[in-house]
């Protein structure tokens, strides 16, 4: 039985989230990451940004109470899919975030940057430089959008940890929240 007094957290994403949950289970580690909360995992390999709103609409229909926190780690699988330009993906992400905000008005939304990759789906060159540049552009645009949204209420975005540019600082190095001051 779930303790209703614990904060409810949803972690939604693609294979990275699915593998994290599997890793925790395989090694008998705490599925709630040692936090005083109840985490619901929704990771699936190959999940793209386009799957996010339909997933949220179905969850909205199935639940009565909003989660307290929703962590979203998606977008990397959508960069090079058919019909997605960086501009169309950025517009879609902004519109979808607004819709999720309306679907779950009591939920604190948290997002992470699209992480860098050595190889991207649909990559046609050996370096993937153009896709990496698109990733950085999307992250920057979303950071600005979420910073503006945070002035409104409750959005938070975590910037990627980059071991090449980090000067240390432990687990919090490279993280910058978008929240009102």
C-alpha positions in Angstrom: 0.0 0.0 0.0 1.3 3.4 -1.0 1.8 6.0 1.8 -0.4 8.9 0.6 1.5 11.4 2.6 4.7 10.9 0.6 5.2 13.2 -2.4 4.4 11.5 -5.7 7.1 11.8 -8.4 6.7 10.7 -12.0 9.9 10.2 -14.0 9.2 10.0 -17.8 11.6 9.4 -20.6 13.2 7.1 -23.1 15.7 4.3 -22.8 17.9 6.1 -20.3 15.1 6.2 -17.8 14.1 2.6 -18.5 17.7 1.5 -18.1 18.0 3.4 -14.8 14.9 1.7 -13.4 16.1 -1.7 -14.6 19.5 -1.1 -13.1 18.0 -0.2 -9.7 15.9 -3.4 -9.8 18.7 -5.7 -11.0 20.9 -4.6 -8.1 18.2 -4.5 -5.5 18.5 -0.7 -5.1 15.7 1.6 -3.8 13.3 2.4 -6.6 12.6 5.7 -4.9 16.3 6.6 -5.1 16.7 6.9 -1.3 14.3 9.8 -1.3 11.2 10.2 0.9 8.8 10.0 -2.0 6.9 7.5 -4.2 8.4 7.4 -7.7 6.4 6.1 -10.7 8.7 5.2 -13.6 7.6 5.6 -17.2 10.7 4.9 -19.3 10.6 3.2 -22.7 13.3 2.7 -25.2 12.8 4.7 -28.4 10.2 7.1 -26.8 10.2 10.4 -28.6 8.9 13.8 -27.7 5.9 13.2 -29.9 4.7 10.4 -27.4 4.7 12.7 -24.4 1.3 14.5 -24.7 -0.7 11.3 -25.6 0.9 9.6 -22.6 -0.1 12.5 -20.3 -3.6 12.6 -21.7 -4.1 8.9 -20.9 -2.6 9.3 -17.4 -4.8 12.3 -16.8 -7.8 10.2 -17.6 -6.6 7.4 -15.2 -5.7 9.4 -12.1 -7.5 11.6 -9.7 -4.6 13.5 -8.0 -1.8 15.2 -9.8 1.7 14.1 -9.0 3.7 16.5 -6.9 6.7 16.5 -9.3 7.1 15.4 -12.9 10.6 14.8 -14.3 10.8 14.7 -18.1 13.8 13.5 -20.0 12.9 13.3 -23.7 13.8 14.8 -27.0 17.0 13.2 -28.2 15.2 10.5 -30.2 13.1 13.2 -31.9 16.0 15.3 -33.3 16.4 13.4 -36.6 13.0 11.8 -37.1 11.0 12.4 -40.2 9.3 15.8 -40.4 11.2 17.3 -37.4 13.3 20.3 -38.1 14.9 22.0 -35.1 12.3 24.8 -35.4 9.3 22.5 -35.6 10.5 20.4 -32.7 11.2 23.5 -30.6 7.6 24.8 -31.3 6.1 21.4 -30.5 8.0 21.1 -27.2 6.8 24.6 -26.1 3.2 23.9 -27.1 3.3 20.5 -25.4 4.8 21.9 -22.2 2.0 24.4 -22.1 -0.6 21.6 -22.5 1.0 19.5 -19.8 1.0 22.5 -17.5 -2.8 22.8 -18.1 -3.4 19.0 -17.7 -1.4 18.9 -14.3 -1.8 22.4 -12.8 -0.6 21.4 -9.3 2.5 19.6 -10.5 6.0 21.0 -10.4 7.5 20.3 -13.8 11.2 19.4 -14.2 13.1 19.0 -17.4 16.5 17.9 -18.3 18.6 18.9 -21.3 18.9 16.6 -24.3 22.1 14.8 -23.6 25.1 14.7 -26.0 25.6 11.4 -28.0 28.4 9.9 -30.0 25.9 8.6 -32.5 22.5 9.9 -33.3 19.6 8.1 -34.9 19.4 9.0 -38.5 23.0 10.4 -38.5 24.3 10.6 -42.0 27.8 11.9 -41.4 30.6 10.4 -39.3 30.8 13.2 -36.8 27.1 14.1 -36.2 28.2 17.7 -35.8 25.0 19.2 -37.2 22.9 17.1 -34.9 25.0 18.1 -31.9 24.6 21.7 -32.9 20.8 21.2 -33.2 20.8 19.6 -29.7 22.6 22.6 -28.2 20.3 25.0 -30.0 17.2 23.2 -28.7 18.5 23.1 -25.2 19.3 26.8 -25.2 15.9 27.7 -26.6 14.1 25.5 -24.1 16.1 26.8 -21.2 15.0 30.4 -22.1 11.4 29.3 -22.5 11.3 27.5 -19.2 13.1 30.4 -17.4 10.3 32.6 -18.6 7.7 30.1 -17.6 9.3 29.7 -14.1 8.7 33.4 -13.4 5.1 32.4 -13.7 5.2 29.5 -11.2 6.9 26.1 -11.0 9.2 24.9 -13.8 12.7 23.8 -13.3 15.3 22.7 -15.8 18.6 20.9 -15.2 21.5 21.7 -17.5 23.6 18.7 -18.6 26.7 17.8 -16.7 29.6 18.2 -19.1 32.8 16.4 -17.8 35.0 18.4 -20.3 34.0 21.8 -18.9 33.2 20.9 -15.3 35.7 22.0 -12.7 34.4 19.7 -10.1 31.8 20.5 -7.6 30.5 17.0 -7.0 27.1 15.9 -8.0 25.7 19.4 -8.5 28.3 20.5 -11.0 26.8 21.7 -14.3 23.3 22.0 -12.9 21.4 25.3 -13.1 17.8 25.6 -12.1 15.3 27.8 -13.8 13.2 29.2 -11.0 12.0 32.5 -9.7 14.5 34.4 -7.6 
